[in-house]
């Protein structure tokens, strides 16, 4: 049997750990390239002895990146951030890293490159995050045309940073904001099309295995569209708390974000406020999960199973039930 080797950059993150498990079950030998290899050792138990190897590879060091790629049949880039710290800027992580990685894959004769971008990536965005994601896609296409690019919407699952974040905020504050501006066409706030992390992992695995995916860009979203108010109402319902949901002008949100962005782990940045003024839903012009033969999972089947931790005294039964 031919041994298939894949290197995953950012493999210890939320999407990465689900993908590593799928790849190991599919027989791949997996290299997980991360800044701190010790933080990724928990992934080894997802495969057979020696099947999953954790490597130190800081993506700001091109030599370390090259060492991690050498000998691999495929490469997956999951590197990304919602806020900047020091040298780890949007331009560095979302633009320069994909560019350099695609060049490496071309020179080292890697057969397949899978690049994870983001839904809403466009050079016309008012958010630097989205513009840097678009620039990263261009770099990948320019230097590795056959790459498979995936643009997921907000990704949900037990360890997500979306529903868990809002649940945590709702458990400690009496008010939940919805940012409004002339750019937001809905009084219930920005629209999202959340996609289950398991479906994203399945899509990435197929992108690696199926040559028919090469050179294509996929948008990944769930089966339903929700406004920000829908999402906050779902959170409050599931954690059994009553909070006031208020509309807040985006300029006020930006003002607050100017302070919050300096926290060790920012809860809000000005760029995120700009990003929240753009709907995050499928365009309908690119293939999605259905084109890959994957039936999208509804959030109602998953989200309630992991928000119980935010209930008062960790109660698992709603009042009146």
ZIJOSUL-V557209 format. One record per pair of residues at least 24 apart in sequence whose ideal C-beta (glycine too) atoms are under 8 Angstrom apart, sorted by the first residue. I is the first residue (numbers start at 0). GAP is how many residues later the second one is. Records with the same first field share a line. If there is no record, write none. Layout:
I=GAP ; GAP
This chain:
0=26
2=26
3=24 ; 25 ; 69 ; 70
4=24 ; 25 ; 26 ; 66 ; 67 ; 68 ; 69
5=24 ; 25 ; 66 ; 67 ; 68 ; 69 ; 70 ; 202
6=24 ; 26 ; 48 ; 61 ; 62 ; 65 ; 67 ; 68 ; 69
7=24 ; 25 ; 67 ; 68 ; 70
8=24 ; 25 ; 48 ; 50 ; 56 ; 59 ; 66 ; 67 ; 68 ; 69 ; 70 ; 88 ; 92
9=24 ; 67 ; 68 ; 69 ; 70
10=29 ; 32 ; 65 ; 67
11=27 ; 28 ; 31 ; 42
12=65
13=141 ; 143 ; 145 ; 146 ; 147 ; 183
14=63 ; 101 ; 137 ; 140 ; 182 ; 185 ; 186 ; 189
15=62
16=26 ; 29
17=139 ; 179 ; 180 ; 182 ; 183
18=57 ; 59 ; 182 ; 185 ; 186
19=26 ; 27 ; 32
20=25 ; 180
21=179 ; 180 ; 182 ; 183
22=182 ; 185
23=24 ; 27 ; 28
25=179 ; 183
27=180
28=24
30=24 ; 37 ; 41
32=24 ; 32 ; 35
34=24
58=33 ; 34 ; 38
59=27 ; 28 ; 32
61=38 ; 42
64=35 ; 36 ; 39
65=38 ; 42
68=32 ; 35 ; 36 ; 39 ; 41
69=38
71=36 ; 38
72=37 ; 38 ; 39
73=36 ; 37 ; 38 ; 39 ; 40 ; 134
74=26 ; 30 ; 35 ; 37 ; 38 ; 39
75=37 ; 38 ; 39 ; 40 ; 128 ; 132
76=24 ; 36 ; 37 ; 38 ; 39
77=38
79=36 ; 38 ; 53
81=47 ; 79 ; 187 ; 190
82=178 ; 183 ; 186 ; 188 ; 189
89=38 ; 39 ; 41 ; 42 ; 181
90=41 ; 44
92=39
93=35 ; 38 ; 39 ; 41 ; 42
94=37 ; 40 ; 41 ; 44
96=39
97=38 ; 39 ; 41 ; 42
98=37 ; 40 ; 41 ; 43 ; 44
100=39
101=37 ; 38 ; 40 ; 41 ; 42 ; 45
102=40 ; 41
104=39 ; 42
105=37 ; 38
111=34 ; 35 ; 36 ; 95 ; 96 ; 102
112=27 ; 31 ; 33 ; 34 ; 35
113=33 ; 34 ; 35 ; 36 ; 90 ; 93 ; 94
114=25 ; 32 ; 33 ; 34 ; 35
115=33 ; 34 ; 36 ; 88
116=32 ; 33 ; 34
117=33 ; 34
118=32 ; 33 ; 34 ; 74 ; 100 ; 101 ; 102 ; 161 ; 162 ; 163
119=31 ; 155 ; 158 ; 159 ; 160
120=30
124=149 ; 150 ; 153
125=57 ; 148 ; 151 ; 152
126=144 ; 145 ; 147 ; 148 ; 151
127=143 ; 146
128=142 ; 143 ; 146
129=145 ; 148
136=80
144=70
145=68 ; 69
146=67 ; 68
147=59 ; 60 ; 65 ; 66 ; 67 ; 68 ; 69 ; 70
148=67 ; 68 ; 69
149=50 ; 53 ; 54 ; 57 ; 67 ; 68 ; 70
150=66 ; 67 ; 68 ; 69 ; 135
151=43 ; 48 ; 68 ; 69
152=39 ; 40 ; 41 ; 42 ; 66 ; 67 ; 68 ; 69 ; 127 ; 128 ; 129
153=38 ; 39 ; 40 ; 41 ; 126
154=39 ; 40 ; 41 ; 42 ; 45
155=38 ; 39 ; 40 ; 41 ; 143 ; 146 ; 147
156=39 ; 40 ; 41 ; 145 ; 149
157=147 ; 148
159=37
161=32
162=68 ; 72 ; 140 ; 143 ; 144
163=142 ; 143
164=102
165=65 ; 66 ; 69
166=68 ; 71 ; 72 ; 140 ; 143
167=142
168=98
169=62 ; 65 ; 66 ; 69 ; 71 ; 73 ; 140
170=68 ; 70 ; 139
172=70
173=69 ; 70
174=68 ; 69 ; 70 ; 71
175=56 ; 60 ; 67 ; 68 ; 69 ; 70
176=68 ; 69 ; 70 ; 71 ; 76
177=50 ; 51 ; 54 ; 67 ; 68 ; 69 ; 70
178=49 ; 68 ; 69 ; 70 ; 71 ; 74 ; 94 ; 97 ; 98
179=67 ; 68 ; 69 ; 70
180=68 ; 69 ; 70 ; 96
182=67 ; 94 ; 95
183=66 ; 93
184=94
185=41
186=60
187=39 ; 40 ; 41 ; 42
188=38 ; 39 ; 40 ; 58
189=37 ; 38 ; 86 ; 87 ; 88 ; 89 ; 90
190=34 ; 35 ; 36 ; 37 ; 88 ; 89 ; 90
191=33 ; 34 ; 35 ; 36 ; 39 ; 87 ; 88 ; 89
192=28 ; 29 ; 31 ; 32 ; 33 ; 87 ; 88 ; 89
193=27 ; 28 ; 32 ; 37 ; 105
194=25 ; 26 ; 27 ; 94 ; 101
195=26 ; 100 ; 101 ; 103 ; 106
197=99
198=90 ; 95 ; 97 ; 98
201=90 ; 92
202=86 ; 89 ; 91
205=86 ; 87 ; 88
206=85
209=82
212=79
215=71
216=69
217=68 ; 69 ; 70 ; 71 ; 73 ; 74
218=63 ; 64 ; 67 ; 68 ; 69
219=68 ; 69
220=60 ; 61 ; 67 ; 68 ; 75
221=74 ; 75 ; 76 ; 77
222=73 ; 74 ; 75
223=74 ; 75
224=56
225=73
227=48
233=65 ; 69
234=72
237=65 ; 66 ; 69 ; 70
238=68 ; 69 ; 71 ; 72
239=71 ; 72 ; 75 ; 78 ; 79
240=69 ; 70 ; 71
249=26 ; 27
